[in-house]
Each structure stands twice: as C-alpha cells, then as structure tokens.
Amino acid sequence: MFTDLAQIFNFTLNPFALISLAAAVINFSLVVLILIKAEKNESNRWFRLLLAAIILWSMSEFLARSSGTAEGYLFWGFTGRPGWVFIPVILFGFVLSYTGKDLFKNSLYWYLTFGPPLAFLFFAWNTNLISNNSLADTFRVPWGWETTPVAPYFWVFIFWLETFLISSVAILTRYYFKTSDEIRKKQTLLIIIAVLIPIIGGSITDAILPIFNIQILPVAVLLTSVMSVVVTYAILRFGLFVINPTLTAKTIIDTMSESLIVLGPRNTIEQINKSTSDLLGYKKDELIGKSIRRILPDVKSWDTFLKRVIIPLKENKFVRGFEIDFRTNEGTLIPVSFSAKSLVENGHLIGMVGLARDIRDTRKLINRLTAERDKISVTISGIVDGVFAVNKTGHIIIFNPAMERMLKVGQDDVINRFSDEIINMYDNEKKLSIMDIMPKHEVFEDKVITSKKNIQILGKDGKEIFVDLTSSTIAGNEEINLGVIVTLHDVSKEHDLEEMKLDFVSMAAHELRTPLTSIRGYLSVLQEELRGKVDKEKMDFLQKAFISSGQLASLVENLLSVSRIERGKMKIEKSQVDLLELLTEVVSTHEDQAKQKKIKLKLIKPDEKLPKISVDRFRISEMVSNLVGNALTYTDGGGSVTVSVEKKDNEIITEVADTGQGIPEEALPKLFTKFFRVSGVLEQGSKGTGLGLYISKAIVEMHKGRIWVKSTLGKGSTFKFSLPLDIPEEKSANKDRVITGKGEDILGGTSQVKKTFTKKGKKIA
Ligand code: ADP
C-alpha cells in the first residue's frame, strides 16, 4: 500500500502539528528527568514506559499532521498505533504497581491484559474495522487530515480503553480513601486528577465526538502530556515512588511485633504502636499522656523500673533486655524484655524510646527446658554407674554422684577441668585419653562411639577400679558443644573375684604338682620293682594308675598355663629357632604312639630352606606336640598324620593334617575356647582336658601368629598356624591379654564375670 516514498515524505508545515511535537518533546524531557532524578523502582519503570508510548503516539501524530498527502497521513498514522493502543494497559500497570498490587504474577493476566491491545493493533493495521484506513475517505482539515466516517468497530476499542482508564481511576480512588498517610494521599489525589484530564478531555475530542461525526481539533495527545507533567511533578515534588524514610519508619513501627513505647521526659507515654495496644489491651488514647506506672503492676516494680530503666536512661545509658512484668488492661501480667534508649536533642533529654518484647513463650520454653534438665539430672544422679560428659575439648561438663563416689572427688572440683587430669584411665596398662573415645567427626545420630571392657581407673587414693566403659554422643552434639557422654560400669568386684579364682587355681595347681610328681615317681618305681613278681592284672592296675596320674599331671600343667595366660604372666623367651628341626624332634617323640596305633606319621620337608625364626622354642614345640598328639588321638588305626611346613610371604605356615574323625562344623567356632571338647563319641574315647587348643592359640598369638582349622566330619582335620618372620619387638605376654580371652571364667562357673566377659558357649570335659 505505502510504496510511494515521495508521497510519504512529502511534508508541509502545519502549526497545529506543532502541538503534537510539543507533546513529544515534553514527554521526552520528562523521561530524561525521571531517569536522572527519580528512584529506579517498578512504578517508575511503568511510568517511563507510559511516557515512551505517548512519545511514539505524539511523534506519529506530528508527522501525520504535517504530511502533505493523504497517503503520508495514513502512513504516519500507522506508525503511531502501537503507542495509543497500549497506553491504557500501561497506565493500568502503573496504577497497580503504585498501589502495591501485583496482578501480573499470573501469566493468564498477562494474556488477558495484553491480548486485546495486540488484537486491536492487528485489526487497526490490517482492516478498516478499528480504524478507517481508506484513502478515499481522507480529506484535509485545518489541523491536518481527517478520515470519516469513523471505522465501524472503533467504539469497541474506545469501550475497552475507557474500561481500563476507569478501572485505573477507581483503584486510585480506593487507595486514596484507604491510605492513612497524608503525603501519600496528596500524591494519589494529584495522580487521579492527572489521569482524569486526558480521560475526559481526550476521550471527548478524539473518540466520542468523532463517533458522532463531529470534527474538532483532537487534543488527546496534549491533554495526556498534561497528565505526564502533573505525575512527573508529583514524582519529583513529593518524592513519589521514592521510598520515604518517615513512611518507612512508620510502616515498620506499625507492623513490627515488638511493642514500642515512647516516653516523655516526665515518664508519660507519648506514643505507642499497634503491638503495644494489642499486647496490653488498651486503646491508643487510653495510654497516651498517662504515666508509665499505669502499665506496671505495683509500687515495687515501679521502683525497679525507675532504678533499672529511667535513671540509666536519664544518664544517657542504653538499657538492654531488662525483664519486667507489664500489667494489661484486664490486670494480667505479661513478662517482657525491655530495651530502651534516650532521645536527646541539643543536649536535652526529650524522651525515651523503649521496645518491649513479649517473653511469655520464651519463659514457657525455659521452664520446660529447666524441668527437662532437672529430670535428666535427677536421672543421672540416680544412676549407680558413673556417668560424666565432656565438651568438645574434653573438659568435664557433667559428673554424677556415682562418679564422685568412684573417684572420691566433689563435683565442684571437676567441672570445667580437663577430663584426663581428673580421670586416669588405662586400657591394658596403656593410658587412655578422653580424646581417644571422642567422635572424630560430627555426629548426625545418637550413637555409641566406643565400648571397652576392663578399663582400669586410678582413684585419687591410688586405689584401682576396673570398669566397663561406654562412650556415646547425641545427634547435633557440635551445636551444643558436647563431646561424649561416658558411662563407667564398675566391675572391680568381678575383677577381684576373677583374680581370686585365678589365684586359687594357680595355688591349687601348684600344690597338686609336688604330690603328683612323687606319686608318679613311686608308681614308676613300683612298676620297675614289681615287674615279673606280680600277676599281669596287678601290673595292669599299676599301669592304669600311672597313665591316669600322667593325665592328671598334664591337666595341672595346663591349668597353670591357663592361669598364667589369663593373668598375662605367661612369658615367651625367644631364640633363633630352625622350625624344621623343631618339627622333626616333635614328630620323632610321637613315633612310638603312632606305631602303636598303626598310624602313618610323616613330616614333609619344604622345597626351600626355611630361615630361622625368633620364637620361644619350648612353647612352640609344646604347641606342635599338642596338635600332633590330638591328630594321633582322634585318628583311627590305618590312618595317617602329616606334618608339613612352608614359607609364604612373610610367614612360615605349619600344617598338621590327619585322616581322622574330623570335627563337626558347629563345633569349629568354639574349638579354641577354654575347656571345649567335641561332645559325643569322640569325647568319650579320650581323656583330654579341652585346654590344649586354647593354650595353643594363646601361644601362637603371643608370637603374633594365627591358628585355624579346616575339617570334614569322617574325613579328617587340618590344623594350620602361622608365625611371622620378623616379630615386632615391643609385644609382651601382658598386652595380649585381651586376645587370649582374659576374663573367661576359668572354672566355668556362672558368676557375673562369665556374663560380662564372654558370650561364647563352652563345655567342661
Ligand atoms: P583335648 O585335651 O580334649 O584334646 P584340645 O583343646 O586339644 O583338648 O582339643 C579340644 C577338642 O577338639 C578335643 O576334645 C577334640 O574333640 C577336638 N579335636 C582337637 N584336635 C582334633 C583332631 N585332630 N581331630 C578331631 N578332633 C579334634
């Protein structure tokens, strides 16, 4: 349509067009002014958008009116359409933003708001429905050009436009009546007037009259510009849309949850906020002008208030968190935390500003927590076990009466002291620090950190106590600066009992040893002397007595070994030993027994030469002897027992394999425990003590080795043990107490010790 550039750019000067130009210039200046002077906030952004739309509209009107041709007029009219089409919605957006409403949160509102103007724009550009674009209907008028008749649906657009404009005015008016802020009121009134000018004037000249075919100079642009000026004036004059400090302060005071009380120099209440009247149940005027005494319950509290608040304030001191009760209109007392500062102007005290915070909930919470704490402390006090807790740095924060009794110290002497200074703990004679039983990382659940048995504690008086120790902590321990809570269960009595038992066993065994040796001596002499002199039956009796006394002697020896192991008194004396040579010796001492039982006993030599190892020759051969002896005992005639040895990595592994009866699977886990013997046929067939393997295990472990077994019932068993090539020097029999099962009830009784120390089942032969 618009192809003829010569027509479009054909301008003639028209004085009326200058009105539109003036409007464009005015609006443009306002944009600049606002950009420079006003706050950059949302309302102002909407307003600047509004001005931009007006500029587009007025520029297009200026060019259209100055056009020398009807085509030019129509073309320039086209360019301005986005301006006027969007003005109503932009104004609406501005009003919403100014009154603090947020309609555009929802995208549906966006479509509903911006959909229609886009449709109008589309129809105005492409059809003659909204705007008459017909060249034939265009004619010259004194102020430029006019096209009549007006497009048939132009009124639809006008109707929509008026709806938005009237809604905007309505929202502003409502806001005007609602706001209590005087400045805001004035500003709103100005904006309402400003918006009404173009609505009324512009609608009449540009829309309503043309609809009725009455043509006068359209002044909407100019009137809209008047609106722009007035609103800009409001922006700059009243700091409109700029956050105003007084207003801000007022809003904060009215909305804050703390109660504000402003006192005059003579202690009268000058000002209170909504929270104060809500809290105390008074209306504003019932308190304003009254003495502060009115809200204090009695003379005594007034005295304290005077001393703790008024006097310090008059001395220009800050009052912080002073707790007092206020009395409400109904007479109830409300505890508050009161902070205040004096207001001084030119060196004179003009008043005091106080803030009161309702602490009823806090009080309740504190009471509840106190009750909870008391409950816990009563519980802890009542516990017979020693309980103490330390913070993250190991300083004692809780110490119960049982602890006091245990260590013979008073609570007051230990609280806040470093735990290690007070509680001397030893784990197998090694000092145990509180830091060793602390969680190493932050803990997110209640959990046990360590659980240790038989910890030795040295009391102040040098008395030693034995305890089972459990350290635990709770989730969020970091926050409350809790390290661990330690429970000490006194097992000294059990420990003493255990010691007594060991003493008894050891003493009994010692006492039995001497007579046994002489019995065996005499029996052996008798056997020699009477050989051939008495009948075979009597010789058999003698032989049986000799064998039985031998068994008794080995039981005594075993018991002595066990008691030594348990007390940690078993020593190993190391020397460089050629293990193959040792094995050869042990095997040869069993050859007779093997021959008698018709069992093939052999030693398989290793392919490579074995290095010497540092072990206790006597103990190791005692142990191997036990293994070989067992193998022979539990293997029937015709079977075989094979001893072999090999070097593997850093160890020498010795193996004693037999083709005997084997060991039932369920017995395997208990095999190396004290007094354990496989029940049933096997048990009855021999007269062992059930201590051999237990002692073997202890010996191997003292050498830092391991012992284990594989066995199939009816097919045979293979016992293996390893000895490390280089044995660390520091170990001593003592340190191995725990490994060797210290604490197991040597007599197999049902005492407390047994429950405490062992969960393994066992059986006495
Ligand atoms: P004991 O003095 O009874 O032999 P040990 O501690 O040496 O005591 O052995 C414990 C039990 O293990 C034995 O009573 C026996 O039932 C079983 N046992 C040990 N070695 C063998 C083996 N080579 N074959 C089958 N059973 C065995």
Boltz pocket constraint, residues with backbone or C-beta under 6 A from the ligand:
constraints:
  - pocket:
      binder: B
      contacts: [[A, 626], [A, 627], [A, 630], [A, 631], [A, 632], [A, 634], [A, 658], [A, 660], [A, 661], [A, 662], [A, 663], [A, 671], [A, 673], [A, 676], [A, 677], [A, 678], [A, 679], [A, 682], [A, 683], [A, 687], [A, 688], [A, 689], [A, 690], [A, 691], [A, 692], [A, 693], [A, 694], [A, 717]]
      max_distance: 6.0
